[in-house]
């Protein structure tokens, strides 16, 4: 197959690592970028994807799955600091994601500008946010010709989605992060998982919640403080719902405060209340009963006064949800350093921790931790890990650490080893391009009048194939305007030639080249010869010829060859011989013309027999007798035939159907091959390659052709004439009349 499209997948981030998700799809000159995040374990330029490896002006669309920084924080840098705006690319995310992305990035910019590694300014963020196009779940979007995508619920966090992308008929599912479990406020997803957790099996939601609440309660009972490091948005809202419900059921905890230490989360809570319609049925039904689940009774924001962290640390037991979840800096890091030396306190890690972060290191329960100022702090608080991360238990091999993906790959290969399916598992590294070759089926939809009658098996449909955005439609040209909004036109070309010879000599040369030339008059009464049913040669003046034809690839080639024949007439030795000798009758025909075939069909049969004799030796010709219904050698139906004796086998050629019958399959195939060459040899160009059939009206005018002529039509007709001539001979006048009728029919 000449056109074998290749899908190229290049990871600018999240290749055998967690963080800075950025996947580039390239297929049929279309480029789609999926997610644009930063690496939480790095800062500044080091946290970005490898953005220099892509010409961003060629990107057609950027699709963001959710608002987490490792999937969306690099977007502003890409749109404002690269050549992205020099192209026609667009940025898409869901409505909740855009609303929350704005708050997340404002906080990200504020934190970044406090260091020397600032990547973007508030103005850059404002410009980027304004260019984002919000979309709805299950909405079909067409970002550019040949590309469509549909967002689907992904669970994980509010607004998170996965994208089903269709690029020129190739369907690609990109998941981002998603969860297959329905939690207290989000809709679950059932699509295939991806690779953050390798082959780990995550425990069920009810078991996790019970273990989590029991752990928090036990820390409170021993007089300690509970630190829950979490991202400001996403899983934090789920934990708040769990704690608020647990506190309601346990009156002994009503005096124990739960603090949510995030001004960002407080601002974003309005977004959660706005997009309740995107959540699960439990949340929607409670809201319909005027019970807003996000109006918490036992949870409050932390005091805004400076030094509140130390006041809480020195106060009675409490629970604090603080960001960031990786404990790299910020409120969660400050509280950890204050609470770490007290064994009554407890740290509960509730989400996935990236390699190289303090949240991952402290899960090994070191005796000491290093403070942000470089000081050493003893670690005596308890450390527990309960995963409330809304990532799926079984995963696709991106956005995962190398070790975890290696285990998953081995497990999948072992699982599918004994199956019939050819499962290919890929885990590309960053900047490693994965090329996948596809051989998609090309399906054309038949519409209009062609579709009025359903075709049967082996039927041939002929029409106009219209291609648009890699989809194909077959329709009748007359339906083009109605169904495709297009129109057709015919370009008629004319070429004038000055020539000093007569019309008869021109006809004689054209017959020598093409075999048959139809003569008549056009609608204006001008003498006209039609070549191969396509090109009209008109005598518009005494020494002037005009070539006229409807332009097409085939007709243009016929016109070129006709022009070459006519321009060489003056130089041809045959022209000198024709004009210098005894005057010839104006109806004399070229010896290579089809005239003899039409007036004496036996000439064609004789030439066909000569060709076959040159290959097989003696060839017997059997013609039925009108007085004998059966004759030795004739076909069972009394039709004319050739009989060929080859070794011990015989082959019979029916001269009407031009089919070969033999008891030997090998002989039959050999005779068929030679017969095909013979038919091509004894047929003229006009018979073999006629592009249209000329029509002559009753008054002798030549009209435009209306249909194509099969190359074998004339041969079949000749064979029929042979049969009728032998079985019922007619006089010369009858033969002349038959020839004229044949000309008119052609």
N, C-alpha and C positions, 0 to 999 in steps of 0.2 A: 504494500500500500504506500503510495507516494507521500501522502500527508499523514504522518504519525505524530500527533500532538504530545508534548511532554509537559507534565506539571513539575515545576521546580519549587521546592520548599527549602527556605533558608532561615535558620534561626539566628537573629541578631541578639537574642537573649533567651534565657530559660532552656538552653541546650545543656542537658545533664547538670542543671543547677536549678535552684528555686530563686526566683526574683527576676526583675527586668524582662518580663515576658514581651517578646516582640517576634512575631512569625511573619515571614514574607512569602506570599503565594504568587507565582508567575506562570501564566498559562495563556497561550495565544495572544501575546503582546499586551496582556492585561496584568496589572500588578495590584494586589490587595495586601494590606498590612493589618495583622490581627494583634491588637493590644500594643501598648507602648508604655512599659513600666520602668521603674528604677530598682536597683538592687538594695535591699534594706541593710546589708552589711557594709556598704560602701557609701562614700559621700562624693559630692562634686561630679566631675566628668567621669570618674571611675564607676559611678553608679548607673550611668546611662547604658543603653544597648549600644552595639557597635554600629552607630548610625552612619559613620563615614563609608560604610560598605554598600550604600544604596543611594542612587540618584533619586531623591525624594520628589523631584518635579515629574517623574514618570509614574508616581503612585496614583491610582484611580480612586481608591477609597481606603480609609482607616476605620476599622471597626473595633470599638472598645467594649469588652464584655462586662466589666463592673468597675467600681470606683476605687478599689484598693490601689495603693501607691505602686505596688509591684506589677500592676497591669495598666496603670493610666498616668502616672506622675511624669513620664517623659513626653507626654503628648504636647504640652505647651512649648517645650524646647524644640521639638520637631517642627511644629507649625510656625514658630516665630524666629528660630535661629538657623533653619536650613532653607534650602530652595524649594520647599514644599509648595509655597504660594505661587511659584512660577508656573506650576502645572495647573491641572484642572481637578485635582483631588479633593475629596470631601471627607468630613469626619462624622461618624454616626455613633450614637449610644442611646440607651433608653431614656425616657423622661426622668425617672427617679435617679438614674445614674448621673445624668447631667446636673441635677439639682444638688446631689451629694458630692459630686466631683468638685463643684465650685467651692464648697466649704472645706473639703479635704485639701485642695490645692492652696487656698488662702492660708491655712495653717502651715502647709508645707513651705510656702514662700516666706512666711514670717519666721519659721525656724531656720530656713536656709540663709536668709539675709542677716541673721545674727552671727554667721560664721564667714570665713573667707572663701567658702566654696559655693557661693550663691550662683545658681544657674540661670534663673529667670527673675524678672521684676514683676511687681503688681500690674504694670501696664501690659506686659507680655501675657500675663494670665487673663486679663480682661479681654484682650484681642482674641486669644485662643478660645475662650468660653463663648464669645459671640459667634464664632464660626462653626460651632458644633450643631449638628442637625439631630434633634431628638426624634426617636421613633418609638412605636408601640409594639408590644409583643404580638406575634402572629401577623404583623403587617408586612406585606410584600413590597420590597423596595428595589428600585432599579437605579443604581448610582451612575451607570454608564451603559451604552449599548452592549448587549451580549452578557450582562451581569445582573443577577438578581440575588437578594438574600432575604431571609426571614428570621427574626429573633424569636427564640423560645425561652420560656422560663427555665432558669438554671438553679433555683434555690439559692444556697450559699449566702447571699446578702440581698438586701432590697435592691431591685432593679437589675440584678445580675441576669445575664442571658447567654445563651449559646447561639451560634449563627449557622443556619443551613444555607450554604452559598452555592449558587449555580453559575458557573463560568462556561459559557458556550456549550451547555449541555452536560458538563462535568460537575457532579454534586460533591461538595466537601462539607463535612460537619466539624466546626471548631467549637470546642466546649468552654474554653476558659476554665474557671473554677466552678464546680457545681456539686450539688448534693442530691442523693437519691432518697433521702429521708425527709419526710414532712415534719418540720418542727412546729413550734407553737405559733409562728406567725407567717412562715413562708411556704409557698407551694413547692413540693418536691419535684424532682426530675427523674426520668427513667432512662435517659440516654446513657451510652457507654461512659465509663469513668476514665480518669487519667492518672498520672503517675507520681504524685507527691509522696504517697505513703508506701510505694513499692508493693510488697505482698502482705502487708499488715492487714489484719481483719479488725475493723473498728467495732467496738461493742455497741449494742442496741441503745436507742435513745433513752428508754425508761431506766435501764441499768446505769447508764452514765449519769442521768439526773439524780438518781437515788444515791449513788456513790458521791457525787458532787455535794449535794445538800448535807449528807451525813458528815462529810469531811469538814465543811464550813462550820457546821454546828459543833463538832467536837473541838475545833480550835477556839470557838467562842466560849465553850464550857471551861476550858483551861485558862481563860482570862487573856487570850491573845488577840492580836489583830490579824485580819485576813487580807492579803494582797492578791488581787486578781488582775495581772497585767493583760491587757487586751487592746485590740485596735479600737479607736474611738467609735467606729461605725461597723455594723455587720453583726458579728457574734455577740458583741456587748449587749445589744438589744434583746437577744435571746436569753442571755444570762440574767438580765434585769427582770424579764418576765418570770423566769424560774424562781429567782430569789423572792420576788414580791409575792408570788403565790405560796411559797413555802413559809414565809413570815406570817401570812394570813392564817395558816393552819397551826401555828405554834405561838400561842400568846406569850410564852416565856421569852420570846425574841423581840417582842414589840418595842422594848426599850433599847434594843441594840440598833444603832443607826447603820444604814447602808449609803455610802457616798459614791456618787458618780463623778469622778474628777476629770471632767472634760468640758470646757466651754464650747468646743466644737460640737460635741455630742448634744449639748443643750440646744444649740441653734438648729441642729439637724433633726431634732425630734419633731419639729413642725413638718418636715418632709415626710417622715414616717406616718404622721397623722393624715397628710394629704393623699398619700398613695396607698391607703388601706385597701382599695379595690383590687390591688395587685397581689394581696396576700391570700392566705388560705381561708377556707370556709369558716373555721373557728373564730378567727379575728373579725371577719366580716359580719358574722351573726352577732357577736358581742357588741360590735359598734352599732348595729341596727337596733339593739336593745338599749342604746344610749349608755353602754358600758365601754368606755374607751380604755382598752387594755394598756395603752401607753401613758395614761395618767396614773402614776404609781403612788401608792399610799405609804409605803415604807422606805422609799428611796428618795434621796434629796441630793442636790448639788453641793459641792464642798463650799465652805466660806471663801469669799474672795479676798480676805485680808492676807497680807504677806505673812509668811511663816506659819500658815495653817498646817503644813505637813508635820512640823514638830509638835504643835499643839495636839493634833490627833494622835501622834505617836505616844505622847505622854498621858493621854486620856484613857477612858475606859475602852473595853473591846468594841470593835467595829469592823465593818467590811468595806473595802475600797476597791472599786474598779477604776483602773488608771491606765492611761496610754503612755508610751507605745507598748505594744505587745512583746517586742523583742528585748525590752529592758536596756536599750542602747543609751537612752538619755531621757530627759523629761521627768514628769511626775512619778511614773512607775519606778524609775531608777532612783530618784531621791528617796522615796518611801522604802525601797528595798535596802538602801544603805542605812537608813535610820532604824529599821526593824530587824535587820539581819542578826545583830548580836543577841537578841532575846529569843530563847528557845520556846517561849509560849506562843510566839507568832508563827504564822504559816503562809507559805507562798504556794498558790495553786496555778500552774500553767495550764491554760484552757485551750490553747491553739497550737498550730504547727510552728516550730521554731527553726529558723534558718541556720545552717552550719556557719559557725564563726560569730554568732551573737551570744550575748550573756545569757539569754533565755535558754539556749541550747547547752551552754557550758554548766549552768547551775543545776541542770537536771542530773548531772553526775555527782551532785552533793559534795562540792569541794569544801575543805575546811575554812578557806578564806576566799574572799573576792576582792577585786581591785576597784577602788572608788574612782569616780570621774576625775578627782584631783590627783590620782596616782597613789593614794594611801591604801594601806591594807586593812580590810575589815573582816573580823571573824564572822563565819557564817554558822549560826546556831539555830536559825528558824527552820522549820520543816519544809520540805520541797515535795510537792506531789504533781503528777501530770494526769489530767483528764481531758481528752481531746473532744472539744466541741467544735472543732474546725469543720466547716461545711464543705469539705472536699469528699469526693466519692471514694468508696472502699476499693474499687478496682479501677485502674486508670490507664490513660493513653500515654505514650512515652515522650512527653514533653513536660516542662515545668516540674521536674523532679531531680533529685540529686543522683549522681552517677551510680553510687552503690545501690540505692533503692531501685533505680531503673534496671540495673543489671540483674538484681534478684527477680524483678517482675518479668523481665525478658526471658530469663531461664524458666520461670514457672509457666509462662504462656507457651513457650516452645515445647515444654514437656506435656502440657495439656493437649496441644493440637498435633502432637507428633504422629499419633496413630489414626488421625482423621483423613478423609479424602481431600479436604480443602487445602489449598496451597496458601497457608497463612504466612505473610511476610511481616516481620516485626522490625521497626526502625527506632533507633534512639540517637538521632544526630546530635553532634556537638555544636556549639556556637560557631557560626560562619561556615559550617559544613552543609553544602547544598545537596539535597536529596532529589534526584530526578526520577520521576515515575512516568512510564510510558503507557498510554492508553490507546486502544483502538475502538473508539466509540462507534456505535451504529448510526448511520445517517438515515433518518426517517423523514420522508416527505408527506405532509398532510394534503390529501386531495380535497379540493373544495370546488364550489360552483357547479357548473353544468357537468363537469367530469364526474362529480360525486353523485349525480342523480341516479345512476344505475350502478349498483355494486358490481365490481369486477369478479369474474370467476377465475378459477385456477388456470394459470398459463396465459391469461389475457394480457395484452400489451396496452398500456396506457400511454398516450402521447399528448403532451401539453407543454406548457411553459413552466420551467422550474424557477421559482423566485426564492432567492436567498436573502434573509435579513436577520442580522444579529445571530448568525450561526443556526437559524432554524430554516426549514425548507418547506415550500408550498408548491404543489403542482396544480395548475389550473389551465383552463382554456384561455387563449389569448384574448378572446372576446370578453372574458370576465375580469380582465386585468384592472380596468378602471373601477369596477364595482367593489372588488375585494381587496385590491392592493393600493388603490388611490393613484395608480399610475396609468399612463396611456401609451399606446403604440403609434408609430408613424412609419411610413414607407418613404425611403429616400430613392428617388429615381435619378440615375446618372445618364448623361449623354456625352458622346464623343464623336466629333465630326472628322472625316478623313477625306482628303482630296485624292482621287484615284482616276487614272486615265483608261480604265478597262470597262467592259460591259458587265451588266448584271449577271448574264449567263456564265461568264468566266469566274465571277466571284462565287456563284452557287457551286460550280464544278469543283473549285478548290475546297470550299467548306464541306462538301459531301465527301471529298477525299480524306478530310481530317475527322469528321464527326459521324459520317455514315448516312445521316438523314438530315435534311433541312426542309422545314415546312415553309411553303410559299403561300402568299395571299396579299391582302391589303389591310392597312390599318383603318381606323374609323374616319380618317381624313382622305382615304383613297390612295395613299402612298404605297407603292410596291414594297412589300416587307418579306424578309426571310427570318425565320426564327431558328436559332441554334440551341439545341439541347433544351428546348422549352424554357429558356431563360433570357437569351440575348436577342433582341430584334435588330436586324441590319436593314436600314431603310435607305432607299434611293431618293434623297431629298432634293437633288439637283442632277444635272446631266453628268457632271464629273465629281459628284460629292455623295458620300455615304455617311449615314449617322447611325452610330451604335447606341442603343437605348436599353437599359436594364434596371431592375429593382435591386438596390444594393444589398448584398449579403456576402458572407465569406465565400460561399460556393459560387455565387453568381459573379462576384468580382474576378475570381480565377478564370471562369469561363470567358468573361469579357476580355481579360488580358490575352488569353490564348487566341480568341477570335481576332483581336486587333493585330496580333503577331502574324497570323495567317494572311490577313488582308494586306498588310503592308509589304509582305514578301511576294505578292502576286506578280508585280512588275518585274521582279528579278528571277522568277521561276522559269527554268528551261521548258517545263511543261506548258507554260503560258505561251511561249514562243511557238512551240509545236502546234498548239491548239489554234493559234491565230494565223500562222503562216501557211498551213496546208489548205486542203480543200474545205470550203465552208461546211460547217457541221450544223446539224439540226439543233434548234435551240433547246430541244428536250433531251439532248445527249447527257448521259449521267456518268459520273466518275466510276471507274471499275471497282472501287472500294466502297461504293455507296450501298445503301440498303435497298435500292430500287429493284435489283434482281430478286431479293428475298420476297418482296411484296408481290411482284408479278409472277414469279416462278418459285414457289416455296421449296421445290426440290433442290434448288441450288444450295440452300443452307444445309439441307439434309446430306447432300453429296459432300459438302466441305466438312461436315461433322464426321461423316464416315471416313473420309480421307485421313483426318486427324487420328481417329481410333485405329485405322489400319496401320498407321505409322508406329503405333505402340504395341498392337496385339496381333498384327498379321491380317489374315482374311477376316472380314466382317460381313455377315449375311444380313441383308435388308429384307424384311418380310412386311408386305403390305396386304391388308385384307381385300378380298375380292367382293364386289357388291353382290355377286351371284352365289358366293360361298360364305356361309356363316362361320365355318371353321376351316382353318387351313394349317397345314403343318408349319410350325415355327411362329405362327401368329400368337398374340397374347390371348388369354381365355376370353377377353371381351372383344376380340376382333380388332384390336388397335394396332397401328403401325409400330414396329420395333426393330432393333438391331440385335443380332445374336452373335455372341463372341464365344469362341472355343478356346479355352486356356487350360493346357494340360488335360486332365481328365474331368475338368469341371466346365460348366457352361454359365454364362451370364447373359441375361436378357435386359435390354434397355427399352423402356416404354417411351416412345417419342412424343407422347402427349403429356405425360406427367414428369418425364425425365427422371424416372426412378429406376433403380437397378435391382434385379431379382436374381438370386443365385443360391444353390444348395450349399455352397462353400462361403462361409463368412469372410475368410481371407480374400477370396477372389472378389466378392461383392465390394469390400472396402477399396481394393485396388482399382477396380473399374470405376467406382464412384469418384475417386481422386482424379483419375484421368479425364472422366467426363466433365468434371468441374473446370479443369484447364481447357478442355475443348470448347465448352460453352463460352468461356471468357475470350478465347481466341477468335471464334467465328462471329462474335457479336461486336458491333461497332460501339464507339464511345457513347453515342446518343442512346443506345439500347442499355448499356451497362450502368451509366451514371446520369441518366436523365433526371433533372431537378424538378421538372414540372411538365404537365401534359398540355400542349397548346390546344386551344379550342377554336374551331372555325365555325362561324355562324352560317346560317342558311344563305346569306348574301355574300359569302366568301371572305368576310372580315376575320382577321386573327385577333382573338381576345386573350387576355392574360390567363396563365394557367391557374387552375383551382386546386390541383392536388398532385401528389407525387406518383411516379410510375415505378413499379418494381422492375429491377433489372431482368427478371425472367418472364415478365408479361409478354414481351414480343416473341420470345422463344416458344412459350406455350401456345400462343396464338398461331405461330407458324406451323407448329406440329398439328394443330387442329385443321389448319388449311391443307396440310399434306394429306391428312386422312380424308377430308371432304373432296380433295382433288382426285385422289386415286379411286375412291369409292363412287364418286359421281362427277366424272370429267365434264368440264364446261368449256364453252368456246372462248375465243380471245376477248370478245366484248365482255363476257361474264367475268373473266379474270381481271380486265381493266376496271370494271365496276367494283369488284371485290377489293382491288388495291386502293381505289379512291376511298371506299368505305373504311378500309383499314387506316388510311392516313387521317381521316376525320376523327376516328375513334381515338387514335394516339394523341 
